[in-house]
Amino acid sequence: MALEENLDLDNDAETQASGGKSKSKLLIIIVIAVVLLGISAAATLFLTGMLSGEDDAAAASQEAAPAKTAEKDKVGKLKAPLNYVPMDPPFVVNFSGDSDIRFLQITLEVGTRNPDMVERIKEQRPLIRNSLVMLFSNQDPVVLNTREGKEQLRAEALSEIRKVMKQETGDSAVENVFFTSFVMQ
């Protein structure tokens, strides 16, 4: 009988030891689950906080809009974005005279803040190109080698485009001309 009690005690010890291992595994699994839930909750709060922060920023910008309008009235009208109209293909003209430079190739874009003018400029492109070819072919290549010469040519090109647009559409809302390529050979 003593031997049976001793075996029962050994059996209980093994059950408790294996139960202890099961309990420690269960405890580890619970801790990992709690940590993952905590990370998930923190990430959710962070992301919803960011999204609501964007909404707050949008609301703040809407509240600031009347202030900007009042400021605009005080200072003057805010400028609309500049629309660029490319005058493709590039202009290629040859120079007459005794210069070593024989050809000029210019790529340019026309800038306007009036969105309606973009289509009007495109419609008048052949007439604009004709005027600019005449202007470019009458230039002195020695003068065009300087920055001042290029700026003067740009101002003259702007004047020609405005003149054509005023004559054909009644509106010369072209604001600027930009040389995007300027090659002389």
C-alpha positions in Angstrom: 0.0 0.0 0.0 2.8 2.3 0.8 4.2 1.5 -2.6 0.9 2.5 -4.2 0.7 5.7 -2.4 4.3 6.5 -3.4 3.3 5.8 -7.1 0.3 8.0 -6.7 2.4 10.8 -5.4 4.8 10.4 -8.3 1.9 10.4 -10.7 0.5 13.6 -9.1 3.9 15.3 -9.3 4.1 14.5 -13.1 0.6 15.7 -13.7 1.3 18.9 -11.8 4.6 19.4 -13.7 3.0 18.8 -17.1 0.1 21.0 -16.0 2.6 23.7 -15.0 4.1 23.5 -18.5 0.7 23.8 -20.0 -0.1 26.8 -17.8 3.1 28.5 -18.6 2.5 28.0 -22.4 -1.0 29.3 -21.9 0.3 32.3 -20.0 2.8 33.1 -22.8 0.1 32.8 -25.5 -2.1 35.2 -23.5 0.7 37.7 -23.0 1.5 37.7 -26.8 -2.2 38.1 -27.6 -2.5 41.1 -25.2 0.6 42.7 -26.7 -0.7 42.2 -30.3 -4.1 43.7 -29.3 -2.4 46.6 -27.7 -0.3 47.3 -30.8 -3.3 47.0 -33.0 -5.3 49.4 -30.8 -2.4 51.9 -30.8 -2.1 51.7 -34.6 -5.8 52.2 -35.0 -5.8 55.2 -32.7 -2.8 56.6 -34.5 -4.2 56.3 -38.0 -7.6 57.6 -37.0 -5.9 60.5 -35.2 -4.0 61.3 -38.5 -7.2 61.1 -40.5 -9.0 63.4 -38.2 -6.0 65.7 -38.1 -6.3 66.0 -41.9 -10.0 66.8 -41.5 -9.0 69.4 -38.9 -6.5 70.9 -41.3 -9.1 71.0 -44.1 -11.6 72.7 -41.7 -8.9 75.2 -40.6 -8.1 76.0 -44.2 -11.8 76.5 -44.9 -12.0 78.9 -42.0 -8.9 80.7 -43.2 -10.5 81.1 -46.7 -12.6 84.2 -45.7 -9.5 85.7 -44.2 -7.6 85.1 -47.4 -10.4 86.7 -49.4 -10.4 89.7 -47.2 -6.6 89.8 -47.6 -6.9 89.5 -51.3 -9.3 92.4 -51.5 -6.8 94.5 -49.5 -3.7 93.6 -51.5 -5.3 93.0 -54.9 -6.4 89.9 -56.8 -4.4 86.7 -56.3 -2.9 85.6 -59.6 -4.3 82.5 -61.3 -1.8 79.8 -62.2 0.1 80.3 -65.4 -0.9 78.0 -68.3 1.8 77.1 -70.7 1.1 76.6 -74.4 4.0 75.0 -76.3 4.7 76.3 -79.8 5.7 73.0 -81.4 7.6 72.2 -83.5 10.7 74.2 -82.7 11.4 77.3 -84.9 14.4 76.9 -87.2 15.6 79.9 -89.2 18.7 80.6 -91.2 20.7 83.8 -90.9 21.8 85.8 -93.9 25.1 87.7 -93.8 28.8 87.0 -93.2 28.5 85.5 -89.8 29.9 82.0 -88.9 26.5 81.3 -87.3 24.1 80.2 -89.9 21.1 78.7 -88.1 18.9 79.4 -85.1 16.6 76.9 -83.5 14.3 78.1 -80.8 11.7 76.2 -78.8 9.3 78.4 -76.9 6.2 78.3 -74.8 3.6 81.0 -74.3 2.3 81.8 -70.8 -1.2 83.0 -70.0 -3.3 83.1 -66.8 -6.5 83.1 -68.7 -7.6 79.5 -69.3 -9.8 80.6 -72.2 -6.8 82.0 -74.0 -5.1 78.6 -74.1 -7.5 77.4 -76.9 -7.4 80.8 -78.6 -3.6 80.7 -78.8 -3.7 77.1 -80.2 -6.2 78.3 -82.8 -4.0 81.2 -83.9 -0.8 79.1 -83.8 -0.1 79.3 -87.6 -0.4 83.1 -87.6 1.7 83.4 -84.5 4.4 81.0 -85.9 4.5 83.1 -89.1 5.1 86.3 -87.2 7.8 84.7 -85.1 9.6 83.1 -88.0 9.8 86.6 -89.6 11.0 88.1 -86.4 13.7 85.4 -85.7 15.1 85.4 -89.2 15.8 89.1 -89.1 18.0 88.9 -86.0 21.7 89.5 -85.7 23.5 86.4 -84.4 26.2 88.4 -82.8 23.6 90.2 -80.6 21.8 87.0 -79.8 25.1 85.6 -78.3 24.5 87.8 -75.3 21.9 87.5 -72.5 20.6 90.9 -73.2 20.1 90.0 -76.9 18.1 86.9 -75.9 16.0 89.0 -73.5 15.4 91.6 -76.1 14.3 88.9 -78.6 12.0 87.4 -76.0 10.4 90.8 -75.4 9.9 91.3 -79.1 8.4 87.8 -79.5 6.0 88.6 -76.7 5.0 91.8 -78.4 4.5 90.0 -81.7 2.3 87.3 -80.1 0.2 90.0 -78.3 -0.2 91.9 -81.5 -1.5 88.8 -83.4 -3.8 87.8 -80.5 -5.2 91.4 -80.2 -5.7 91.6 -83.9 -7.4 88.1 -84.3 -9.3 87.7 -81.0 -9.5 91.2 -79.5 -7.8 90.0 -76.4 -4.0 90.0 -75.8 -4.0 88.2 -72.5 -0.6 86.6 -73.2 1.5 87.2 -70.1 4.9 85.9 -71.1 7.1 84.0 -73.5 9.7 81.4 -72.4 12.5 80.1 -74.5 12.8 76.4 -73.5 15.6 75.7 -76.1 17.9 78.2 -77.8 20.5 76.8 -80.2 22.7 78.7 -82.7 25.1 77.0 -85.2 
